[in-house]
Amino acid sequence: MIPTFLFNGPEDAPLTLLLAHGAGGAMDSPAMEAMTSVLAAERLRVARFEFSYMAARRKGTRRPPPKAETLIPEYRAAIAALGATNTLIIGGKSMGGRIASMLADEVGPAGLLCLGYPFHPMGKPQQTRTAHLEHLTTPTLIIQGTRDAFGTREEVAGYRLAPAIKIIWMEDGDHDLRPRKSISGFTMRDHLARLGEQTRKWAQSL
C-alpha cells in the first residue's frame, strides 16, 4: 500500500519532518493538526501519513491498532515513498513516534522527533517500552507533558536513556501536552508555541 501524505510548511524548507499518528487518532486528528500547524509556522516542512489500519477506518473497516512492531515495515515504506531530498527527520505522535524510534538507527535520519512518547501502557508503568532507547544513537527530541499518563516526569527520571535523547517537559501537560491553566498557569497555545520553537531550534542544530 502506497501511503497518502498530507503536507504543510514551505516546499523549499531545508528539512522535512515525516510524522505518523498515534494509536487511536488519525493523521488529521485535532492534536496532529495543532502540532503540525505550529511546526509549519516555524518554516518546517511536515509530511504526515497513516498506517493501513487507520486508513481502512476511513472506508468503514474498524480495526484495532496492531502491535507497534508489526507497523515498522509500513513506516519504512513511507520513508521510501516520500523520497525526501533534503534533510529528513522522522517521528510522530505517541505510537507513531515509538515506531519511528524502533527503526531510526537502521534508516539513519538526521533526527527523531517524538511528540508524547508512550513509555509504558496506560496504567501499567511496570511494562516499560524503553529497552531500545538505552542504546539509541540517532539524535532524538522527545516533547512530553509532565503528567502524561504514558510516562510522567517522575517515572521517566528513573529510566536509563541514551545520551542522544533530549526531553523537553511541558508543565502539567497530558498525553496531548494539554495543561490545566488553573493549576499550571499555562495554556495549550503556550505549549504549542514552545513545541514549535524548540523543535525548530533543535532541528537547526542538526
Backbone as a printed PyTorch tensor [residue, N CA C, xyz], in Angstrom:
tensor([[[  0.8400,  -1.1980,   0.0000],
         [  0.0000,   0.0000,   0.0000],
         [  0.8730,   1.2450,   0.0000]],

        [[  0.6390,   2.1330,  -0.9840],
         [  1.3770,   3.3900,  -1.0510],
         [  0.6740,   4.4140,  -0.1720]],

        [[  1.3570,   4.9860,   0.8180],
         [  0.6840,   5.9120,   1.7260],
         [  0.3100,   7.2250,   1.0580]],

        [[ -0.7350,   7.8360,   1.5770],
         [ -1.1320,   9.1760,   1.1680],
         [ -0.5530,  10.1630,   2.1720]],

        [[  0.0670,  11.2180,   1.6710],
         [  0.7000,  12.1870,   2.5550],
         [ -0.1130,  13.4760,   2.6340]],

        [[ -0.0830,  14.0970,   3.7940],
         [ -0.5490,  15.4630,   3.9760],
         [  0.6790,  16.3300,   4.1930]],

        [[  0.7930,  17.4110,   3.4360],
         [  1.9570,  18.2830,   3.5380],
         [  1.5780,  19.6460,   4.1040]],

        [[  2.4560,  20.1720,   4.9310],
         [  2.3270,  21.5340,   5.4600],
         [  3.7160,  22.1490,   5.5030]],

        [[  3.7470,  23.4630,   5.4380],
         [  5.0280,  24.1530,   5.5130],
         [  5.6220,  24.3920,   4.1400]],

        [[  6.6390,  25.2300,   4.0630],
         [  7.2150,  25.6220,   2.7760],
         [  7.8890,  24.4750,   2.0460]],

        [[  7.6620,  24.4130,   0.7360],
         [  8.2450,  23.3450,  -0.0710],
         [  9.7660,  23.4540,  -0.1610]],

        [[ 10.2860,  24.6690,   0.0080],
         [ 11.7280,  24.8550,  -0.1090],
         [ 12.4450,  24.8210,   1.2400]],

        [[ 11.7890,  24.2830,   2.2690],
         [ 12.4240,  24.1840,   3.5880],
         [ 13.6470,  23.2820,   3.5050]],

        [[ 14.6710,  23.5530,   4.3010],
         [ 15.8880,  22.7470,   4.2420],
         [ 15.7410,  21.3560,   4.8530]],

        [[ 14.6480,  21.1170,   5.5560],
         [ 14.4390,  19.7900,   6.1300],
         [ 12.9670,  19.4320,   6.1250]],

        [[ 12.7100,  18.1360,   6.2100],
         [ 11.3430,  17.6070,   6.2350],
         [ 11.1430,  16.7520,   7.4730]],

        [[ 10.0060,  16.9420,   8.1400],
         [  9.6010,  16.1040,   9.2590],
         [  8.5540,  15.1100,   8.7470]],

        [[  8.8400,  13.8330,   8.8440],
         [  7.8640,  12.7990,   8.4960],
         [  7.2380,  12.2970,   9.7880]],

        [[  5.9320,  12.5200,   9.9390],
         [  5.2590,  12.2090,  11.2010],
         [  4.1300,  11.2000,  10.9970]],

        [[  4.0730,  10.2340,  11.8980],
         [  2.9880,   9.2600,  11.9290],
         [  2.0830,   9.5520,  13.1150]],

        [[  0.8650,   9.1070,  13.0480],
         [ -0.1510,   9.3820,  14.0710],
         [ -0.0390,   8.4300,  15.2570]],

        [[ -0.8550,   8.6960,  16.2830],
         [ -0.9260,   7.8270,  17.4410],
         [ -1.8430,   6.6450,  17.1940]],

        [[ -1.9820,   5.7840,  18.2020],
         [ -2.7410,   4.5430,  18.0330],
         [ -4.2070,   4.7860,  17.7220]],

        [[ -4.8040,   5.8060,  18.3390],
         [ -6.2330,   5.9980,  18.1740],
         [ -6.6500,   7.2020,  17.3690]],

        [[ -5.7100,   8.0510,  16.9860],
         [ -6.0400,   9.2690,  16.2640],
         [ -5.4440,   9.2760,  14.8710]],

        [[ -6.2180,   9.7060,  13.8830],
         [ -5.7490,   9.7290,  12.5010],
         [ -4.7220,  10.8290,  12.2850]],

        [[ -4.1630,  10.8730,  11.0760],
         [ -3.1280,  11.8650,  10.7950],
         [ -3.6810,  13.2910,  10.7900]],

        [[ -5.0140,  13.4270,  10.6760],
         [ -5.6280,  14.7500,  10.7290],
         [ -6.4630,  14.9330,  12.0010]],

        [[ -6.1050,  14.2110,  13.0560],
         [ -6.7730,  14.3910,  14.3510],
         [ -6.5080,  15.8080,  14.8550]],

        [[ -7.3310,  16.3310,  15.7640],
         [ -7.1030,  17.6830,  16.2770],
         [ -5.7080,  17.8900,  16.8470]],

        [[ -5.1860,  16.8920,  17.5660],
         [ -3.8470,  17.0300,  18.1470],
         [ -2.7890,  17.1090,  17.0580]],

        [[ -2.8920,  16.2380,  16.0430],
         [ -1.9280,  16.2630,  14.9440],
         [ -2.0400,  17.5530,  14.1390]],

        [[ -3.2400,  18.0260,  13.9280],
         [ -3.4330,  19.2730,  13.1880],
         [ -2.7940,  20.4450,  13.9280]],

        [[ -3.0130,  20.5020,  15.2400],
         [ -2.4770,  21.6140,  16.0270],
         [ -0.9580,  21.5980,  16.0480]],

        [[ -0.3740,  20.4210,  16.2620],
         [  1.0820,  20.3280,  16.3120],
         [  1.7060,  20.6050,  14.9580]],

        [[  1.0850,  20.0890,  13.9010],
         [  1.6030,  20.3290,  12.5570],
         [  1.5620,  21.8080,  12.2080]],

        [[  0.5060,  22.4920,  12.6060],
         [  0.3650,  23.9150,  12.2870],
         [  1.4920,  24.7440,  12.8750]],

        [[  1.8470,  24.4690,  14.1330],
         [  2.9130,  25.2730,  14.7490],
         [  4.2730,  24.9180,  14.1620]],

        [[  4.4750,  23.6730,  13.7780],
         [  5.7400,  23.2910,  13.1510],
         [  5.8730,  23.9520,  11.7820]],

        [[  4.7780,  23.9710,  11.0210],
         [  4.8020,  24.6160,   9.7110],
         [  5.0100,  26.1190,   9.8450]],

        [[  4.4570,  26.7090,  10.9000],
         [  4.6250,  28.1440,  11.1320],
         [  6.0760,  28.4980,  11.4260]],

        [[  6.8490,  27.5180,  11.8810],
         [  8.2850,  27.7270,  12.1120],
         [  9.0940,  27.4360,  10.8400]],

        [[  8.3980,  27.3510,   9.7160],
         [  9.0190,  27.1330,   8.4010],
         [  9.6940,  25.7670,   8.3080]],

        [[  9.0430,  24.7850,   8.9200],
         [  9.4740,  23.4010,   8.7880],
         [  8.5040,  22.7020,   7.8380]],

        [[  9.0170,  21.8870,   6.9600],
         [  8.1720,  21.1160,   6.0550],
         [  7.7160,  19.8600,   6.7870]],

        [[  6.4200,  19.6310,   6.8530],
         [  5.8700,  18.4850,   7.5790],
         [  5.0910,  17.5950,   6.6160]],

        [[  5.3940,  16.3060,   6.6420],
         [  4.6480,  15.3100,   5.8720],
         [  4.0300,  14.3290,   6.8560]],

        [[  2.7220,  14.1240,   6.7530],
         [  2.0350,  13.1720,   7.6190],
         [  1.5070,  12.0060,   6.7790]],

        [[  1.4630,  10.8260,   7.3940],
         [  0.8980,   9.6700,   6.7160],
         [  0.1790,   8.8000,   7.7320]],

        [[ -0.6310,   7.8560,   7.2170],
         [ -1.3820,   6.9420,   8.0690],
         [ -0.9660,   5.4970,   7.8330]],

        [[ -1.0050,   4.7240,   8.8910],
         [ -0.8170,   3.2840,   8.7640],
         [ -2.0870,   2.6810,   8.1630]],

        [[ -1.9520,   1.5010,   7.5840],
         [ -3.0560,   0.9190,   6.8120],
         [ -4.3010,   0.6800,   7.6560]],

        [[ -4.1430,   0.3070,   8.9320],
         [ -5.3280,   0.0420,   9.7520],
         [ -6.1390,   1.3110,   9.9610]],

        [[ -5.4470,   2.4570,  10.0550],
         [ -6.1580,   3.7190,  10.2310],
         [ -6.7860,   4.1700,   8.9190]],

        [[ -6.0900,   3.9880,   7.8170],
         [ -6.6500,   4.3320,   6.5130],
         [ -7.9040,   3.5050,   6.2350]],

        [[ -7.9120,   2.2500,   6.6960],
         [ -9.0740,   1.3800,   6.4810],
         [-10.2960,   1.8930,   7.2370]],

        [[-10.0660,   2.5650,   8.3430],
         [-11.1940,   3.1030,   9.1080],
         [-11.9610,   4.1480,   8.3140]],

        [[-11.2770,   4.8600,   7.4510],
         [-11.9550,   5.8730,   6.6300],
         [-12.9190,   5.2230,   5.6420]],

        [[-12.6960,   3.9420,   5.3620],
         [-13.5700,   3.2120,   4.4400],
         [-14.6010,   2.3730,   5.1820]],

        [[-14.6740,   2.5630,   6.5080],
         [-15.6880,   1.8730,   7.2980],
         [-15.2400,   0.5900,   7.9480]],

        [[-13.9720,   0.2200,   7.7560],
         [-13.4600,  -1.0070,   8.3720],
         [-12.8160,  -0.6500,   9.6970]],

        [[-13.4550,  -1.0330,  10.7810],
         [-12.9650,  -0.6870,  12.1160],
         [-11.9550,  -1.7260,  12.5690]],

        [[-10.7000,  -1.3550,  12.5750],
         [ -9.6450,  -2.2620,  13.0080],
         [ -8.9530,  -1.6950,  14.2330]],

        [[ -8.6600,  -2.5270,  15.2310],
         [ -7.8920,  -2.0520,  16.3820],
         [ -6.4390,  -1.8750,  15.9650]],

        [[ -5.6990,  -1.0510,  16.6700],
         [ -4.2880,  -0.8960,  16.3290],
         [ -3.5460,  -2.2180,  16.5170]],

        [[ -2.7370,  -2.6280,  15.5500],
         [ -1.9400,  -3.8410,  15.7180],
         [ -0.7540,  -3.5570,  16.6300]],

        [[  0.0180,  -4.5670,  16.9440],
         [  1.2140,  -4.3490,  17.7400],
         [  2.1560,  -3.4080,  16.9990]],

        [[  2.7600,  -2.5140,  17.7460],
         [  3.5860,  -1.4820,  17.1320],
         [  4.6810,  -2.0750,  16.2530]],

        [[  5.2840,  -3.1700,  16.7050],
         [  6.3920,  -3.7670,  15.9580],
         [  5.9830,  -4.1790,  14.5460]],

        [[  4.7210,  -4.5600,  14.3680],
         [  4.2810,  -5.0220,  13.0530],
         [  4.1210,  -3.8770,  12.0610]],

        [[  4.1470,  -2.6490,  12.5440],
         [  3.9690,  -1.4860,  11.6720],
         [  5.2960,  -0.8930,  11.2070]],

        [[  6.3950,  -1.4420,  11.6850],
         [  7.7080,  -0.9380,  11.2700],
         [  7.8760,  -0.9880,   9.7520]],

        [[  7.5050,  -2.0960,   9.0730],
         [  7.6460,  -2.1080,   7.6100],
         [  6.8490,  -1.0030,   6.9190]],

        [[  5.6830,  -0.6600,   7.4580],
         [  4.8870,   0.4080,   6.8530],
         [  5.5780,   1.7590,   7.0070]],

        [[  6.1960,   1.9770,   8.1570],
         [  6.9160,   3.2350,   8.3360],
         [  8.1210,   3.2860,   7.3920]],

        [[  8.8110,   2.1670,   7.2750],
         [  9.9590,   2.0960,   6.3670],
         [  9.5190,   2.3920,   4.9320]],

        [[  8.3660,   1.8510,   4.5430],
         [  7.8350,   2.0850,   3.2010],
         [  7.4500,   3.5460,   2.9950]],

        [[  6.9490,   4.1890,   4.0450],
         [  6.5750,   5.6030,   3.9410],
         [  7.8110,   6.4680,   3.6980]],

        [[  8.9150,   6.1300,   4.3560],
         [ 10.1560,   6.8700,   4.1330],
         [ 10.5810,   6.7610,   2.6730]],

        [[ 10.4950,   5.5540,   2.1430],
         [ 10.8780,   5.3280,   0.7550],
         [  9.9520,   6.0570,  -0.2090]],

        [[  8.6370,   6.0150,   0.0760],
         [  7.6650,   6.6600,  -0.8020],
         [  7.8130,   8.1750,  -0.7760]],

        [[  8.1480,   8.7140,   0.3750],
         [  8.3140,  10.1650,   0.4890],
         [  9.4990,  10.6250,  -0.3570]],

        [[ 10.5790,   9.8880,  -0.3080],
         [ 11.7380,  10.2110,  -1.1220],
         [ 12.2850,  11.6030,  -0.8760]],

        [[ 12.3640,  12.0020,   0.3900],
         [ 12.8430,  13.3530,   0.7090],
         [ 14.2620,  13.5590,   0.1890]],

        [[ 14.4660,  14.6980,  -0.4620],
         [ 15.7920,  15.0220,  -0.9910],
         [ 16.5350,  16.0080,  -0.1040]],

        [[ 15.8580,  16.5290,   0.9110],
         [ 16.5220,  17.4070,   1.8700],
         [ 16.7500,  16.6250,   3.1650]],

        [[ 17.1600,  17.3060,   4.2090],
         [ 17.4080,  16.6610,   5.4950],
         [ 16.1050,  16.0790,   6.0450]],

        [[ 16.1280,  14.8290,   6.4700],
         [ 14.9220,  14.1410,   6.9330],
         [ 14.9780,  13.8570,   8.4260]],

        [[ 13.9000,  14.2210,   9.1020],
         [ 13.6740,  13.8610,  10.4970],
         [ 12.4070,  13.0200,  10.5330]],

        [[ 12.4530,  11.8890,  11.2210],
         [ 11.2720,  11.0400,  11.3230],
         [ 10.7250,  11.0950,  12.7550]],

        [[  9.4760,  10.6790,  12.9030],
         [  8.8950,  10.6790,  14.2400],
         [  7.3900,  10.5620,  14.1920]],

        [[  6.7480,  11.1190,  15.2040],
         [  5.3040,  11.0580,  15.2320],
         [  4.7350,  11.2910,  16.6130]],

        [[  3.4160,  11.1950,  16.6630],
         [  2.6590,  11.3590,  17.8910],
         [  2.5140,   9.9970,  18.5630]],

        [[  2.9270,   9.8910,  19.8230],
         [  2.7140,   8.6890,  20.6250],
         [  3.2200,   7.4340,  19.9140]],

        [[  2.3070,   6.5290,  19.5260],
         [  2.7270,   5.2930,  18.8860],
         [  3.5290,   5.5460,  17.6210]],

        [[  3.1690,   6.5680,  16.8720],
         [  3.9040,   6.8810,  15.6530],
         [  5.3590,   7.1940,  15.9340]],

        [[  5.6040,   7.9400,  17.0140],
         [  6.9740,   8.2290,  17.4000],
         [  7.6950,   7.0060,  17.9080]],

        [[  6.9560,   6.1450,  18.6120],
         [  7.5730,   4.9190,  19.1170],
         [  8.0350,   4.0270,  17.9650]],

        [[  7.1960,   3.8760,  16.9540],
         [  7.5740,   3.0500,  15.8130],
         [  8.7890,   3.6450,  15.1110]],

        [[  8.7810,   4.9680,  14.9230],
         [  9.9280,   5.6280,  14.2990],
         [ 11.1990,   5.3890,  15.1070]],

        [[ 11.0640,   5.3650,  16.4310],
         [ 12.2490,   5.1690,  17.2740],
         [ 12.8290,   3.7760,  17.1200]],

        [[ 11.9940,   2.8100,  16.7370],
         [ 12.4590,   1.4370,  16.6180],
         [ 13.2160,   1.1720,  15.3210]],

        [[ 13.1080,   2.0780,  14.3440],
         [ 13.8640,   1.8740,  13.1060],
         [ 14.7880,   3.0410,  12.7880]],

        [[ 14.8650,   4.0290,  13.6890],
         [ 15.6690,   5.2210,  13.4170],
         [ 17.1290,   4.8840,  13.1510]],

        [[ 17.7370,   4.0970,  14.0170],
         [ 19.1560,   3.7810,  13.8290],
         [ 19.3920,   2.9720,  12.5590]],

        [[ 18.3890,   2.2340,  12.1370],
         [ 18.5150,   1.4310,  10.9090],
         [ 18.5040,   2.3100,   9.6610]],

        [[ 17.5600,   3.2560,   9.5940],
         [ 17.3910,   4.0340,   8.3610],
         [ 18.2420,   5.3010,   8.3420]],

        [[ 18.7230,   5.7280,   9.5010],
         [ 19.6730,   6.8260,   9.5540],
         [ 19.1690,   8.2110,   9.2160]],

        [[ 18.0430,   8.6530,   9.7640],
         [ 17.6220,  10.0400,   9.5380],
         [ 18.5210,  11.0000,  10.3110]],

        [[ 18.3840,  12.2870,  10.0180],
         [ 19.1670,  13.2810,  10.7610],
         [ 18.7230,  13.3600,  12.2110]],

        [[ 17.4400,  13.0500,  12.4640],
         [ 16.9290,  13.1270,  13.8290],
         [ 15.6160,  12.3910,  13.9820]],

        [[ 15.1820,  12.2840,  15.2310],
         [ 13.9400,  11.6000,  15.6060],
         [ 13.1530,  12.5230,  16.5260]],

        [[ 11.8790,  12.7720,  16.1850],
         [ 11.0190,  13.6510,  16.9710],
         [  9.8310,  12.8540,  17.4940]],

        [[  9.6990,  12.7750,  18.8210],
         [  8.5950,  12.0470,  19.4440],
         [  7.7200,  13.0350,  20.2090]],

        [[  6.4670,  13.1330,  19.8130],
         [  5.5240,  14.0600,  20.4300],
         [  4.6390,  13.2780,  21.3910]],

        [[  5.0530,  13.2200,  22.6360],
         [  4.3520,  12.4160,  23.6300],
         [  4.7050,  10.9550,  23.4790]],

        [[  5.8490,  10.5360,  24.0140],
         [  6.2820,   9.1490,  23.8440],
         [  5.5490,   8.2390,  24.8370]],

        [[  5.0330,   7.0870,  24.3760],
         [  4.3400,   6.1570,  25.2780],
         [  5.3460,   5.2520,  25.9890]],

        [[  5.9400,   5.7460,  27.0610],
         [  6.9790,   4.9930,  27.7630],
         [  6.4610,   3.6800,  28.3400]],

        [[  5.1610,   3.6100,  28.6010],
         [  4.5290,   2.3790,  29.0910],
         [  3.0400,   2.4490,  28.7680]],

        [[  2.3260,   1.3170,  28.7560],
         [  0.8800,   1.3690,  28.5530],
         [  0.2150,   2.1310,  29.6950]],

        [[ -0.9120,   2.7240,  29.4020],
         [ -1.6190,   3.4770,  30.4370],
         [ -1.9860,   2.5700,  31.6110]],

        [[ -1.6420,   2.9980,  32.8000],
         [ -1.9500,   2.2350,  33.9970],
         [ -1.0300,   1.0640,  34.2620]],

        [[  0.0090,   0.8870,  33.4300],
         [  0.9280,  -0.2440,  33.6040],
         [  2.3750,   0.2480,  33.5550]],

        [[  2.7750,   1.0440,  34.5310],
         [  4.1220,   1.6270,  34.4950],
         [  5.2460,   0.6030,  34.5790]],

        [[  4.9130,  -0.6090,  35.0150],
         [  5.9460,  -1.6480,  35.1050],
         [  6.2910,  -2.2350,  33.7370]],

        [[  5.4310,  -2.0140,  32.7260],
         [  5.6660,  -2.5510,  31.3800],
         [  6.3160,  -1.4850,  30.5030]],

        [[  7.5640,  -1.2180,  30.7620],
         [  8.2350,  -0.1210,  30.0540],
         [  8.5530,  -0.4860,  28.6010]],

        [[  8.5940,   0.5460,  27.7870],
         [  8.9240,   0.4160,  26.3590],
         [ 10.2060,   1.2020,  26.0750]],

        [[ 11.2090,   0.9410,  26.8670],
         [ 12.4080,   1.7750,  26.8200],
         [ 13.6890,   1.0170,  26.5040]],

        [[ 13.6450,  -0.3030,  26.3370],
         [ 14.8830,  -1.0720,  26.1690],
         [ 15.7210,  -0.5480,  25.0100]],

        [[ 15.0760,  -0.2860,  23.8670],
         [ 15.8440,   0.1800,  22.7050],
         [ 16.2960,   1.6260,  22.8590]],

        [[ 15.6640,   2.3640,  23.7570],
         [ 16.0500,   3.7610,  23.9610],
         [ 17.3480,   3.8920,  24.7500]],

        [[ 17.7620,   2.8200,  25.3840],
         [ 19.0070,   2.8690,  26.1530],
         [ 20.2250,   2.9680,  25.2400]],

        [[ 20.0860,   2.5000,  23.9920],
         [ 21.2390,   2.4360,  23.0850],
         [ 21.0160,   3.2340,  21.8050]],

        [[ 19.9880,   4.0450,  21.7540],
         [ 19.6670,   4.8140,  20.5560],
         [ 20.7910,   5.8050,  20.2470]],

        [[ 21.2210,   5.8480,  18.9940],
         [ 22.2910,   6.7740,  18.6030],
         [ 21.7770,   7.9540,  17.7770]],

        [[ 20.5750,   7.8410,  17.2140],
         [ 20.0010,   8.9300,  16.4310],
         [ 19.6720,  10.1130,  17.3480]],

        [[ 20.0840,  11.3330,  17.0010],
         [ 19.7040,  12.4990,  17.8030],
         [ 18.1800,  12.5730,  17.9470]],

        [[ 17.7240,  12.6230,  19.1740],
         [ 16.2920,  12.4780,  19.4510],
         [ 15.7730,  13.5970,  20.3380]],

        [[ 14.6080,  14.1220,  19.9770],
         [ 13.9040,  15.0910,  20.8120],
         [ 12.5540,  14.5020,  21.1840]],

        [[ 12.3060,  14.3690,  22.4840],
         [ 11.0030,  13.9340,  22.9930],
         [ 10.3560,  15.1230,  23.6850]],

        [[  9.1450,  15.4580,  23.2820],
         [  8.3910,  16.5300,  23.9300],
         [  7.2600,  15.8710,  24.6970]],

        [[  7.2960,  16.0170,  26.0140],
         [  6.4520,  15.2250,  26.9060],
         [  5.7730,  16.1030,  27.9470]],

        [[  4.5010,  15.8230,  28.2310],
         [  3.8060,  16.5020,  29.3150],
         [  4.2120,  15.9110,  30.6610]],

        [[  4.3490,  16.7370,  31.6700],
         [  4.8230,  16.2450,  32.9650],
         [  3.8420,  15.2890,  33.6260]],

        [[  2.5630,  15.3340,  33.2450],
         [  1.5860,  14.4060,  33.8200],
         [  1.0280,  13.4440,  32.7660]],

        [[  1.8250,  13.1770,  31.7480],
         [  1.4330,  12.2330,  30.7030],
         [  1.1790,  10.8630,  31.3320]],

        [[ -0.0040,  10.3030,  31.0860],
         [ -0.3670,   9.0120,  31.6700],
         [  0.4630,   7.8580,  31.1060]],

        [[  1.2160,   8.1290,  30.0400],
         [  2.0790,   7.1070,  29.4470],
         [  3.5490,   7.3240,  29.8170]],

        [[  3.7730,   8.1980,  30.7890],
         [  5.1370,   8.4660,  31.2370],
         [  5.2640,   9.8430,  31.8370]],

        [[  5.1340,   9.9460,  33.1580],
         [  5.2570,  11.2340,  33.8350],
         [  6.7300,  11.6010,  34.0100]],

        [[  6.9710,  12.8350,  34.4140],
         [  8.3520,  13.2630,  34.6290],
         [  9.0020,  12.4310,  35.7310]],

        [[  8.2610,  12.1090,  36.7610],
         [  8.8120,  11.3180,  37.8590],
         [  9.1630,   9.9070,  37.3910]],

        [[  8.3160,   9.3030,  36.5760],
         [  8.5870,   7.9530,  36.0810],
         [  9.7960,   7.9430,  35.1530]],

        [[  9.8320,   8.8850,  34.2210],
         [ 10.8970,   8.9090,  33.2200],
         [ 12.2490,   9.1910,  33.8590]],

        [[ 12.2530,   9.9000,  34.9780],
         [ 13.5110,  10.1980,  35.6640],
         [ 14.2320,   8.9280,  36.0940]],

        [[ 13.4980,   7.8400,  36.2540],
         [ 14.1060,   6.5860,  36.6850],
         [ 14.5390,   5.6810,  35.5530]],

        [[ 14.3380,   6.1090,  34.2980],
         [ 14.7060,   5.2750,  33.1560],
         [ 16.1530,   5.5380,  32.7320]],

        [[ 16.7590,   4.5270,  32.1620],
         [ 18.0860,   4.6890,  31.5690],
         [ 17.8870,   4.9830,  30.0850]],

        [[ 18.2190,   6.2020,  29.6760],
         [ 18.0340,   6.6270,  28.2920],
         [ 19.3700,   7.0350,  27.6920]],

        [[ 19.5170,   6.8300,  26.3970],
         [ 20.7620,   7.1290,  25.6950],
         [ 21.0720,   8.6240,  25.7470]],

        [[ 22.3500,   8.9860,  25.7210],
         [ 22.7370,  10.3990,  25.7140],
         [ 22.2000,  11.1630,  24.5030]],

        [[ 21.8630,  10.4460,  23.4350],
         [ 21.3550,  11.1120,  22.2250],
         [ 19.9480,  11.6640,  22.4140]],

        [[ 19.2930,  11.2880,  23.5060],
         [ 17.8960,  11.6810,  23.7360],
         [ 17.8140,  12.9340,  24.5950]],

        [[ 17.0870,  13.9250,  24.0790],
         [ 16.7980,  15.1500,  24.8190],
         [ 15.2950,  15.2000,  25.0730]],

        [[ 14.9070,  15.5040,  26.2950],
         [ 13.4820,  15.6060,  26.6300],
         [ 13.1600,  17.0380,  27.0330]],

        [[ 12.1360,  17.5800,  26.4290],
         [ 11.6030,  18.8800,  26.8180],
         [ 10.2640,  18.6360,  27.4950]],

        [[ 10.1470,  19.1060,  28.7270],
         [  8.9410,  18.8630,  29.5100],
         [  7.9800,  20.0380,  29.4160]],

        [[  6.7140,  19.7300,  29.1760],
         [  5.6470,  20.7160,  29.1530],
         [  4.8990,  20.6430,  30.4810]],

        [[  4.9990,  21.7010,  31.2420],
         [  4.4740,  21.7020,  32.6050],
         [  2.9770,  21.4000,  32.6320]],

        [[  2.6250,  20.3550,  33.4080],
         [  1.2440,  19.9340,  33.6330],
         [  0.5760,  19.4120,  32.3590]],

        [[  1.3540,  19.1610,  31.2980],
         [  0.7690,  18.6650,  30.0600],
         [  0.3520,  17.2110,  30.1610]],

        [[ -0.7490,  16.8540,  29.4870],
         [ -1.1740,  15.4600,  29.4230],
         [ -0.5640,  14.8110,  28.1770]],

        [[ -1.1250,  13.7140,  27.6880],
         [ -0.5280,  12.9990,  26.5570],
         [ -0.6040,  13.8140,  25.2690]],

        [[ -1.5380,  14.7690,  25.2130],
         [ -1.6110,  15.6940,  24.0800],
         [ -0.9400,  17.0250,  24.3960]],

        [[ -0.2190,  17.0510,  25.5250],
         [  0.5080,  18.2370,  26.0170],
         [ -0.4220,  19.2970,  26.5870]],

        [[ -1.7050,  18.9670,  26.7550],
         [ -2.6810,  19.9500,  27.2230],
         [ -2.5440,  20.1700,  28.7370]],

        [[ -2.3190,  21.4280,  29.1640],
         [ -2.1980,  21.7230,  30.5920],
         [ -3.5300,  22.1810,  31.1950]],

        [[ -3.5630,  22.2120,  32.5100],
         [ -4.7000,  22.7980,  33.2210],
         [ -4.2720,  24.1990,  33.6410]],

        [[ -4.8240,  25.2110,  32.9760],
         [ -4.3670,  26.5820,  33.1960],
         [ -4.5060,  27.0010,  34.6510]],

        [[ -5.5890,  26.5650,  35.2990],
         [ -5.8250,  26.9700,  36.6830],
         [ -4.7530,  26.4310,  37.6210]],

        [[ -4.0920,  25.3530,  37.2140],
         [ -3.0550,  24.7410,  38.0470],
         [ -1.6590,  25.1660,  37.6160]],

        [[ -1.4350,  25.1610,  36.3090],
         [ -0.0800,  25.4230,  35.8070],
         [  0.1670,  26.8680,  35.4130]],

        [[ -0.9020,  27.5790,  35.0630],
         [ -0.7310,  28.9370,  34.5570],
         [ -0.4560,  28.9720,  33.0580]],

        [[ -0.3360,  27.7870,  32.4310],
         [ -0.0680,  27.7120,  31.0030],
         [ -1.3280,  27.3230,  30.2390]],

        [[ -1.3840,  27.7510,  28.9900],
         [ -2.4690,  27.3480,  28.1010],
         [ -1.9250,  26.4040,  27.0320]],

        [[ -2.8250,  25.7580,  26.3100],
         [ -2.4000,  24.8980,  25.2140],
         [ -1.6610,  25.7160,  24.1710]],

        [[ -2.1040,  26.9330,  23.9510],
         [ -1.4110,  27.7910,  22.9820],
         [  0.0360,  28.0280,  23.4130]],

        [[  0.2480,  28.2140,  24.7090],
         [  1.6090,  28.3970,  25.2170],
         [  2.4750,  27.1860,  24.8980]],

        [[  1.9390,  26.0060,  25.1750],
         [  2.7130,  24.7810,  24.9710],
         [  2.9730,  24.5180,  23.4870]],

        [[  1.9930,  24.7950,  22.6470],
         [  2.1830,  24.5950,  21.2180],
         [  3.2450,  25.5440,  20.6760]],

        [[  3.2180,  26.7940,  21.1410],
         [  4.2170,  27.7570,  20.6900],
         [  5.6150,  27.3050,  21.0830]],

        [[  5.7460,  26.7820,  22.2910],
         [  7.0490,  26.2960,  22.7450],
         [  7.4660,  25.0650,  21.9610]],

        [[  6.5010,  24.1820,  21.6660],
         [  6.7980,  22.9980,  20.8610],
         [  7.3970,  23.4050,  19.5230]],

        [[  6.7610,  24.3550,  18.8590],
         [  7.2520,  24.7860,  17.5650],
         [  8.6340,  25.3980,  17.6410]],

        [[  8.8230,  26.2930,  18.5890],
         [ 10.1100,  26.9890,  18.7110],
         [ 11.2370,  26.0340,  19.0660]],

        [[ 10.9950,  25.1680,  20.0470],
         [ 12.0460,  24.2570,  20.4920],
         [ 12.3830,  23.2130,  19.4180]],

        [[ 11.3680,  22.7650,  18.6880],
         [ 11.6310,  21.8180,  17.6120],
         [ 12.4710,  22.4700,  16.5180]],

        [[ 12.1400,  23.6960,  16.1630],
         [ 12.9150,  24.3900,  15.1300],
         [ 14.3730,  24.5620,  15.5630]],

        [[ 14.5900,  24.9850,  16.7900],
         [ 15.9620,  25.1770,  17.2700],
         [ 16.7360,  23.8640,  17.2750]],

        [[ 16.0750,  22.8270,  17.7410],
         [ 16.7350,  21.5060,  17.7640],
         [ 17.0290,  21.0240,  16.3510]],

        [[ 16.0620,  21.1570,  15.4530],
         [ 16.2550,  20.6990,  14.0880],
         [ 17.3810,  21.4550,  13.4070]],

        [[ 17.4550,  22.7490,  13.6270],
         [ 18.5310,  23.5480,  13.0330],
         [ 19.8890,  23.1530,  13.5770]],

        [[ 19.9310,  22.6770,  14.7990],
         [ 21.2020,  22.2740,  15.4030],
         [ 21.7440,  20.9930,  14.7920]],

        [[ 20.8900,  20.2610,  14.0840],
         [ 21.3220,  19.0010,  13.4790],
         [ 22.1450,  19.2370,  12.2160]]])
